[in-house]
Amino acid sequence: MSDNGISPSARRKARHYAVQGLYEWKMSGNSINIIEATFRTDYDMKHVDVAYFHELLHQIPARLDQVEEVYLPHLQERSGEELDPVTEALLRLGAYELKFRIDVPYKVVINEAVALAKKFGATDSHKFVNGVLDRAAADVRGLEVKAQKG
């Protein structure tokens, strides 16, 4: 259990469903409220940090400009329009957590996004997600990154 009483696996499941919800939002154009209601009805949410799932699913679209400012400068030779929807959802999730959830260590943010990229993304997309979020973390959480690297 973490300091707030939420297990890491419950957070992991919240991220898992949030990535799926963000993907659906991008692909279907359905409202976030409808997507959330569908997930809460169709999936077993018993072992999910539903408050975190709700936050991610609602706050990422609500703060999309701020979220994209975190990762877009770090795409290197790619543009945001070139991202596939899964990678885009993963980068949005990681960028949101880096910027707005400083209670989550940056290494956890990156590791969780990489694990989800391995699960949902194209072959080797986890390497791209790792690189982008690593550069974004150095930018957004420079002090934390420097402290970790010694």
C-alpha positions in Angstrom: 0.0 0.0 0.0 1.1 3.5 -0.7 0.9 6.4 1.7 -2.7 7.1 0.6 -3.8 3.6 1.2 -4.1 2.8 -2.6 -2.2 -0.2 -3.8 0.2 0.2 -6.7 -1.8 -2.5 -8.6 -5.0 -0.5 -8.2 -3.2 2.6 -9.7 -1.8 0.4 -12.5 -5.3 -0.8 -13.4 -6.5 2.8 -13.3 -3.8 3.8 -15.8 -4.6 0.7 -17.9 -8.3 1.7 -18.3 -7.4 5.4 -18.7 -5.2 4.6 -21.7 -8.0 2.6 -23.2 -10.5 5.3 -22.5 -8.3 8.0 -24.0 -7.8 5.9 -27.1 -11.6 5.5 -27.4 -12.1 9.2 -26.9 -9.6 9.9 -29.7 -11.0 7.3 -32.1 -14.8 7.6 -31.4 -15.2 11.2 -30.4 -17.6 10.0 -27.7 -17.9 12.2 -24.6 -15.6 11.4 -21.7 -18.7 10.9 -19.5 -20.1 8.2 -21.8 -16.8 6.5 -22.0 -16.4 6.5 -18.2 -19.9 5.2 -17.7 -19.3 2.4 -20.2 -16.1 1.3 -18.4 -17.7 1.4 -15.0 -20.6 -0.8 -16.4 -18.6 -3.2 -18.6 -15.5 -3.8 -16.6 -14.8 -5.1 -13.1 -13.6 -2.0 -11.3 -13.4 -3.7 -7.9 -9.6 -3.6 -7.7 -9.1 -0.3 -9.6 -8.3 3.1 -8.1 -11.5 4.5 -9.6 -10.9 8.1 -8.3 -7.5 8.1 -10.2 -9.1 6.6 -13.3 -11.8 9.3 -13.2 -9.1 12.0 -12.7 -7.0 10.8 -15.6 -9.9 10.3 -18.0 -11.3 13.7 -17.3 -8.3 15.9 -16.6 -6.1 14.9 -19.5 -8.7 16.1 -22.1 -9.5 19.1 -20.0 -5.9 20.2 -19.8 -4.8 18.8 -23.2 -2.9 21.9 -24.3 -0.8 21.9 -21.1 -0.3 18.1 -21.4 0.9 18.3 -25.0 3.3 21.1 -24.1 5.1 18.6 -21.9 5.8 15.9 -24.6 5.5 17.5 -28.0 8.9 19.3 -27.8 10.6 16.0 -27.1 9.3 14.0 -30.1 12.6 14.9 -31.9 12.1 14.1 -35.6 8.4 13.3 -35.4 5.4 15.6 -35.2 2.4 15.1 -33.0 0.3 14.3 -36.1 2.5 11.4 -36.8 1.8 9.6 -33.6 -0.5 6.6 -33.6 -3.5 6.8 -31.3 -2.1 4.4 -28.7 1.3 6.1 -28.4 -0.5 9.4 -28.2 -2.7 8.2 -25.3 0.4 6.8 -23.5 2.3 10.1 -23.9 -0.7 12.1 -22.8 -1.0 9.9 -19.7 2.7 10.1 -18.8 2.9 13.9 -19.5 -0.2 14.5 -17.3 1.4 12.6 -14.4 4.7 14.3 -14.8 3.2 17.8 -14.8 0.2 17.5 -12.5 0.9 14.5 -10.2 4.2 15.3 -8.6 3.3 12.9 -5.8 4.1 10.1 -8.3 7.8 9.7 -8.8 9.0 10.4 -12.3 10.5 6.9 -12.6 7.1 5.4 -11.8 5.4 7.5 -14.4 7.9 6.4 -17.1 7.9 2.7 -16.0 4.1 2.5 -16.0 3.9 4.2 -19.4 6.6 1.8 -20.8 4.8 -1.2 -19.4 1.5 -0.1 -21.0 3.3 0.5 -24.3 4.6 -3.0 -24.2 1.1 -4.2 -23.7 -0.9 -2.0 -26.1 1.7 -0.4 -28.4 3.4 -1.4 -31.6 6.6 -3.3 -31.5 9.3 -1.2 -29.9 7.0 1.7 -29.2 7.9 1.3 -25.6 11.5 2.5 -26.5 10.0 5.7 -28.1 7.7 6.3 -25.2 10.6 5.8 -22.7 12.8 8.3 -24.6 10.1 11.0 -25.0 9.0 10.8 -21.3 12.6 10.6 -20.1 13.4 13.9 -21.9 10.1 15.4 -20.7 10.9 14.4 -17.1 14.3 16.1 -17.3 12.5 19.3 -18.5 9.4 19.3 -16.2 11.0 17.7 -13.1 14.6 18.6 -13.5 15.4 18.8 -9.8 13.9 15.4 -9.1 15.7 13.8 -12.1 19.1 15.4 -11.0 18.6 14.2 -7.5 17.9 10.6 -8.7 20.9 10.5 -11.0 23.1 11.8 -8.2 
